[in-house]
Amino acid sequence: MNIEEADIAVVGAGGGGAVLALALAQKGIKTIVLEQAPGPPSGLRGEILQPNGQRVLDQLGLLNKLPADSTRTVRRFHFCKVGGERLCTVDYGDLPPPYNRAVVTLPNVAHHAILSAIESEPSVSLRYRSAFTGLLRENGRVVGLTAKQGDDHVTVKARVVVGADGAFSKVREALQIPADLFLYPQGYLIALLDAAITLDEAKYFVGKRTILGLFPAAGDKVYAFYMIKTGSYEQVKERGLSSLRNAWIAIDPASEAIFNTLTDWKQTAFLPTGRVRTPTWVADGAVLIGDAAHAMNPHASQGRMQAMVDAMMLADLLPDCLTANDYSAGRLKEFETTRRPQVTMLQKLADEQVVYWNTANPVIACLRDRVFRTLDGNARLRYRVLSTTAGLRQSPPFGMLDRLMAAGLLPDPSADRVAAGGAQ
Ligand SMILES: Cc1cc2nc3c(=O)[nH]c(=O)nc-3n(C[C@H](O)[C@H](O)[C@H](O)COP(=O)(O)OP(=O)(O)OC[C@H]3O[C@@H](n4cnc5c(N)ncnc54)[C@H](O)[C@@H]3O)c2cc1C
């Protein structure tokens, strides 16, 4: 059995683990990253870099290095009713520069940029085909881990083990941290289509138990996100491509030419959605980040961004822990205490959006559409929602009075007023 040593051992090189490894490498901290996949991901997934994620990539020196032919700036998102009626338009240009835009990338582009930057860092060793199998403990504290690397068993002694291994985290399980893992009854069929007609701005349709998002991507491509029942992907496929295209044409007749470019199921994938709540993210010598600690519904548009922000904050704390030789849960808790308020707020907000946006109930749908229309005419409330989705707010976008105003039950004397300097 191989025994290796590192300052930090990271399990999972996904959205959070890869950023953590690179940020630690840039601080010269010896890190081993174990990833069970055989190599960088290649599957289809929609990628929207929100302003807070752009800031992280900028801090890592990568934002301006993303290949221009794989990224697309999108400023305006139109929320519409099924059939086409526009309800509300959100403009990222209202946010403070320089991150006053959404960046839509082709699948895995940002992730590949992070992984290849890691490969050139001498203080980090990234191992694929390495699956976490258990924790090493001494006197009740975590002092490393075991893994299976191909056919070999590996032991890594580390001062801190980071579980960045996603919603079904095995590290969390080994730490015996109880998790409330909820799988939503709806997930997303995602497709990469051709922009047969120009689509410069994003469209997001809501109806009775219907959601379809169309986001322009680089290379004259368009991402479609279509909500379907979890477990129904095979049935959707059995009904055939034309049935799916027709369902989309009924939702947005203006985009028929785009939908007609869906000609192969290989252009599609199904992404399930889940939420994780845990009473703690830390133990003596170990910490959880990203989905392992707090997966959230994608309505927040923030799951991966929050994993990245976790990584940056932890990378700021860990050098102090190394200097002080203190890896106790109490010391690591600083990270959790700082991060938990925003994450909890986003989880709650996304769940509220599930109630209103995913609804099949006509009364709730009517209230939802009414709120969208109010937001369209209310710059203050619209900005609150936008800055939350952009990852710039720590506190909930609406208080009780704001909710009544959003529902159109109270007038808003400050409807035209947006706080100067953003993020309010
Ligand atoms: C439909 C959908 C849309 C989404 N849209 C957005 C969006 O617009 N914006 C956004 O910010 N987020 C979005 N997300 C969320 C985002 O994908 C996740 O929140 C993000 O990937 C979490 O990063 P992570 O590093 O915590 O976990 P992951 O990215 O899941 O990475 C975990 C890694 O750990 C590895 N691993 C697991 N177990 C082991 C093991 N035992 N040993 C070694 N390695 C292991 C896995 O292979 C994986 O590489 C969306 C999610 C879904 C489902």
The ligand as an SDF file (V2000), in Angstrom:
LIG
                    3D

 53 58  0  0  0  0  0  0  0  0999 V2000
  -30.2120   21.0150  -14.0460 C   0  0  0  0  0  0  0  0  0  0  0  0
  -29.1330   21.7040  -13.2740 C   0  0  0  0  0  0  0  0  0  0  0  0
  -28.7920   22.9980  -13.6040 C   0  0  0  0  0  0  0  0  0  0  0  0
  -27.8280   23.6820  -12.8790 C   0  0  0  0  0  0  0  0  0  0  0  0
  -27.5750   24.9700  -13.2010 N   0  0  0  0  0  0  0  0  0  0  0  0
  -26.6690   25.6610  -12.4910 C   0  0  0  0  0  0  0  0  0  0  0  0
  -26.3900   27.0260  -12.8140 C   0  0  0  0  0  0  0  0  0  0  0  0
  -26.9640   27.6160  -13.7350 O   0  0  0  0  0  0  0  0  0  0  0  0
  -25.4780   27.6740  -12.0680 N   0  0  0  0  0  0  0  0  0  0  0  0
  -24.8210   27.0630  -11.0580 C   0  0  0  0  0  0  0  0  0  0  0  0
  -23.9910   27.7130  -10.4210 O   0  0  0  0  0  0  0  0  0  0  0  0
  -25.0580   25.7760  -10.7270 N   0  0  0  0  0  0  0  0  0  0  0  0
  -25.9650   25.0620  -11.4040 C   0  0  0  0  0  0  0  0  0  0  0  0
  -26.2020   23.7530  -11.0810 N   0  0  0  0  0  0  0  0  0  0  0  0
  -25.5560   23.1640   -9.9010 C   0  0  0  0  0  0  0  0  0  0  0  0
  -24.1440   22.6770  -10.0950 C   0  0  0  0  0  0  0  0  0  0  0  0
  -24.0650   21.7650  -11.1510 O   0  0  0  0  0  0  0  0  0  0  0  0
  -23.6400   22.0310   -8.7940 C   0  0  0  0  0  0  0  0  0  0  0  0
  -24.0640   22.7800   -7.6810 O   0  0  0  0  0  0  0  0  0  0  0  0
  -22.1100   21.9880   -8.7690 C   0  0  0  0  0  0  0  0  0  0  0  0
  -21.6480   21.1220   -9.7700 O   0  0  0  0  0  0  0  0  0  0  0  0
  -21.5970   21.5560   -7.3980 C   0  0  0  0  0  0  0  0  0  0  0  0
  -20.1860   21.4510   -7.4020 O   0  0  0  0  0  0  0  0  0  0  0  0
  -19.4630   20.4240   -6.4130 P   0  0  0  0  0  0  0  0  0  0  0  0
  -18.0050   20.5600   -6.6890 O   0  0  0  0  0  0  0  0  0  0  0  0
  -19.9400   20.6050   -5.0390 O   0  0  0  0  0  0  0  0  0  0  0  0
  -19.9600   18.9950   -6.8750 O   0  0  0  0  0  0  0  0  0  0  0  0
  -19.7800   18.2840   -8.2700 P   0  0  0  0  0  0  0  0  0  0  0  0
  -19.5840   19.2610   -9.3630 O   0  0  0  0  0  0  0  0  0  0  0  0
  -20.8810   17.2850   -8.3500 O   0  0  0  0  0  0  0  0  0  0  0  0
  -18.3940   17.5200   -8.1460 O   0  0  0  0  0  0  0  0  0  0  0  0
  -18.2050   16.4110   -7.3180 C   0  0  0  0  0  0  0  0  0  0  0  0
  -17.0340   15.6190   -7.8640 C   0  0  0  0  0  0  0  0  0  0  0  0
  -16.6830   14.6020   -6.9350 O   0  0  0  0  0  0  0  0  0  0  0  0
  -16.4040   13.4030   -7.6300 C   0  0  0  0  0  0  0  0  0  0  0  0
  -16.6270   12.2960   -6.6890 N   0  0  0  0  0  0  0  0  0  0  0  0
  -17.8220   11.8880   -6.1760 C   0  0  0  0  0  0  0  0  0  0  0  0
  -17.6170   10.8510   -5.3380 N   0  0  0  0  0  0  0  0  0  0  0  0
  -16.2880   10.6080   -5.3090 C   0  0  0  0  0  0  0  0  0  0  0  0
  -15.4670    9.6650   -4.6360 C   0  0  0  0  0  0  0  0  0  0  0  0
  -15.9930    8.7360   -3.7960 N   0  0  0  0  0  0  0  0  0  0  0  0
  -14.1350    9.6990   -4.8500 N   0  0  0  0  0  0  0  0  0  0  0  0
  -13.5820   10.6180   -5.6840 C   0  0  0  0  0  0  0  0  0  0  0  0
  -14.3190   11.5320   -6.3640 N   0  0  0  0  0  0  0  0  0  0  0  0
  -15.6580   11.5380   -6.1730 C   0  0  0  0  0  0  0  0  0  0  0  0
  -17.3690   13.4270   -8.8050 C   0  0  0  0  0  0  0  0  0  0  0  0
  -16.9370   12.5980   -9.8490 O   0  0  0  0  0  0  0  0  0  0  0  0
  -17.3560   14.9090   -9.1840 C   0  0  0  0  0  0  0  0  0  0  0  0
  -16.3530   15.2170  -10.1210 O   0  0  0  0  0  0  0  0  0  0  0  0
  -27.1580   23.0380  -11.7940 C   0  0  0  0  0  0  0  0  0  0  0  0
  -27.4600   21.7140  -11.4770 C   0  0  0  0  0  0  0  0  0  0  0  0
  -28.4530   21.0490  -12.2080 C   0  0  0  0  0  0  0  0  0  0  0  0
  -28.7830   19.6490  -11.8350 C   0  0  0  0  0  0  0  0  0  0  0  0
  1  2  1  0
  2  3  1  0
  2 52  2  0
  3  4  2  0
  4  5  1  0
  4 50  1  0
  5  6  2  0
  6  7  1  0
  6 13  1  0
  7  8  2  0
  7  9  1  0
  9 10  1  0
 10 11  2  0
 10 12  1  0
 12 13  2  0
 13 14  1  0
 14 15  1  0
 14 50  1  0
 15 16  1  0
 16 17  1  0
 16 18  1  0
 18 19  1  0
 18 20  1  0
 20 21  1  0
 20 22  1  0
 22 23  1  0
 23 24  1  0
 24 25  2  0
 24 26  1  0
 24 27  1  0
 27 28  1  0
 28 29  2  0
 28 30  1  0
 28 31  1  0
 31 32  1  0
 32 33  1  0
 33 34  1  0
 33 48  1  0
 34 35  1  0
 35 36  1  0
 35 46  1  0
 36 37  1  0
 36 45  1  0
 37 38  2  0
 38 39  1  0
 39 40  1  0
 39 45  2  0
 40 41  1  0
 40 42  2  0
 42 43  1  0
 43 44  2  0
 44 45  1  0
 46 47  1  0
 46 48  1  0
 48 49  1  0
 50 51  2  0
 51 52  1  0
 52 53  1  0
M  END
$$$$
